């Protein structure tokens, strides 16, 4: 771990236990406009921009994509659905994970496919001083969302690090694919219903069963480091 200069960290399902809310919010919006979807499928689309998710569903169900204006309208409905659910809790173990990465001298950078203000505005409260301006990549900062490597390449460039010197922390298969395509080392954390095989298929370098397990692993490295001094 000491070879990594930066940790590029996803938000939904990593920093916040928010994916159930996102899945329910997408499902409700789709039901309202007559699109046939399953709540669990949205875990597989995590990391894509809202517009990309909408166009994927529209092309599948109706055979065509929609205008940028219509995509923005539908995403606004989904966003309102999510906001109505109230604040998403911090993912158990995530604050320990963030602290351990800092203690390992890694610059921590947010790389999310979300533009959900209700979560982004909570970051400074829940992770004070970590994801300051200049250390965030959101859906508003990229042309191509995950699984394209652009978000992680931009995250690395923000802190002047080569992608090979960066560790990605992801909970979504498309995010793992994006991190690997960018040339990063990728740690996948299984915080949702996605089967382990999906992360193996995407080439995750390490896979953890929970964020608590990942935090324990990092703290173990720190403990061994202290013992060697």
N, C-alpha and C positions, 0 to 999 in steps of 0.2 A: 504493500500500500504506500510506502514512503516514496515510491517513484512518481506518484501522481501529484501534479501541481494544483489541479482543480477538480472539484466534484460538480457535475452538471446534473441538477436535480429536478425531476418532474414534480408537479404539485398535486393534482387530483389522484387520490389513491396512494400517495406517498407522504406528503406533508399533511394532508387532510383526508379523513375518512368520508369522502364526499361522493364516491362513485355510485352508491345506491341512490342518492338524491338526483344525480345527473341522469342515471338510467330511467328513473321514474319520471323525471321532467321531460325527457325526450319522448318517452312512451305516451305521456299525456298529450303532448303536442301532436304527435302522430295520430293518436286516436281521434283528436278533434278534427283533423283534416282527412281522415279516412285512409291512413296508411297502415298496412298490416305489419306490425313489428313485434319482436319479443324483447322484454326488458334486458335480458342477459346479453343480447347481441351488441348493445352499446358499449359493453366492456371491451369488445373487440375493435371498436372504432375509436377508442380513447386515444387522444393525441392528435387526431385529425382536427382541422378547423371546423367551426360550426357550418360554414358554407359547404365544405367538402362532404361533411356527413349528410347534410340535407340533399345535396345533389346525388350522392350515392344511393340514398333511399328513393328519391324521386325517379332516378333512372331505372332502378330495379322494379319499382311498383307501377310507374306510369310511362316508362319508356323514354323519358326526356329529363334534362336538367331544367333549372329555373333561372330567372334573371337574378342579378345581384340584389336588386331591390326586394324581390320576393324571398330570397334566401335570408336577407337581413330581417324582414318582417317575421318570418317563421322562427328565426333564431331568437328574436326579441320575446316571442311567446315562450319559448323554452326557457330563456333566462328568467322571465317573470315567474314561471312555474318553480324554478329552482330557488329563487329568492324567497318565495312564499313558504318554503319548507323551514326557514330559519337557518341560523349559522351551522355550518358543518363542523363537527368536532375535530380537534387535532388527532392525527393518526397515532395510536398508542406506540410508543417507542421512537417516534420521529424526532422529538426534541433531543433525546439522548443520541440519536444518530447524527443530528446536526452538530451537537457539541463535540462528539468524538471526531468527526471529520475535521472540525476546526482545530482540535488538539493535535491532529495528524498533519497540521500545516497545509491543509487544502483550502484554496479559495472556493467558496460555495456560490454557485450561480443557479438561479431559477431558470428552467427551460420548460415552459408549459405551452400546450396547444390551446389553452383557455384564454378568454378575455373576460372572464366572469369577475366583475368588480367586487362582488360581495365576498369573494375569497381573497383576491389580490389585496384588497384594502385591509385585511386582517393580518397580513404577513408580518408587519412591523410589531404588532401586539404579541403575536404568538412566537415569532422568531426575531426578537429585537436585534437590530444592527447587522443582520446577516444578509438579507436580500435588498440592499440599498440600491439607489439609482445607479445604473451602469452595471448591475449584476442581475438583470432580469431580461429574459426573452419570452415574450408572450405571442399570442396569435396575431396581435397588431403589429409585430415587428418583423414578420417574415412574409414572403410571397408564397412559399410552399411549406405547408405544415408537415408534421410527421405522417407517414413514414419516410418522407424526404429527409436527407441529412441536414438540410439548411438550418433548422433550429439549433442543433447541437454544434454545427460548425460556427454559427454566430455566437453561441455561448462561449466556446473556446476562444474565439477572437476577441471577445469583450475583455478578457483578462490576459491577452497576449500569450496564450498557451497553445502548443501544438495538440491536435486531437489525440494523438497517441499518449500524451501526458495527462489525459483527462479520464476520469471515471464517471460513468453515467449511472444514475440511480433511477430505475424505471419499474413500473408495475403493469405495463401494457405491452403486448406483443409488437404493436406498430412502433412504439417508442423504442423497444429493443432493436428493432430493424433499423430505425433511424440512427441510433447510437452506433451500431456496428457499421452502417454505411458511412458514417462520418469518420470512422477509424478509431473510435474510443473503446476502452474496456468497459463492459456493461454488466452491472449487478442488477438482476431482476428480483423483485420482492413480490411474493404472491399474497396480495391483500384483497383479492376478489375471487370470483368463481372461475377464472380462466385456468384450464388444466395446465399442469407443469409441462406437458409435451409441447404446448404452443411456444413456450419460452425456449425450450431446447431447440425446436425447429428454427427459431429466429436467430439462434447462435449466441444466447446469453453466456457470458463467461463464468458467472456464478449465479446460483439461484437460491434464494432464502424463502422459507415457509411463511415468514411474517416479518414485519418491521422490527418487532421486539427481538427476533432472532438475529437480524442484521445488526441491530444496535449492540447486542451482546457480543457478536463477532468483532466489531470494531473496538469495543471497550476491552476485549481480550487482547487485541493487538497492542493497545495502549499499556495495559498492565504488563505484558511481556517486555515492552520497550522500557518501562520504568525499572523492571527487575534487572535488565541488562546493564543499567547505568551503574 
